[in-house]
């Protein structure tokens, strides 16, 4: 799979997390263990991002480093929402995924960076 295809797939997959987190907020239950949500190398994109198919030259680019850092931040924010959702702090979780929330900002920043990386290929 090409870099562009990995990026496109990741944009879609990470976009689905908001729906999954809303479900967790409503139900108080996670469909994925919290440590897995927090780990930025456990999702398919993260495994690829840290995997052997990424050349050292590509790892050294500012675009790769920006996406890697923003991807890690996204997973931290998703984990925060999940933790709040499962500990009965629904209002706080909803605030994080709302338009001005930290999760929403992290998600938007990651998507923008992935699109910019793809455009620069």
Buried (B, 14 or more C-beta within 10 A) or exposed (E): EEBEEBBBBBBEEBEEBBEBBBEBBEEEEBEBEEEEBBBBBBBEBBEBBEEEEBEEEEEEEEBBEBBBBBBBBBBBBBBBBBBBBBEEBBEBBBBBBEEEBBBBBBBEBBBEBBEEBBEEE
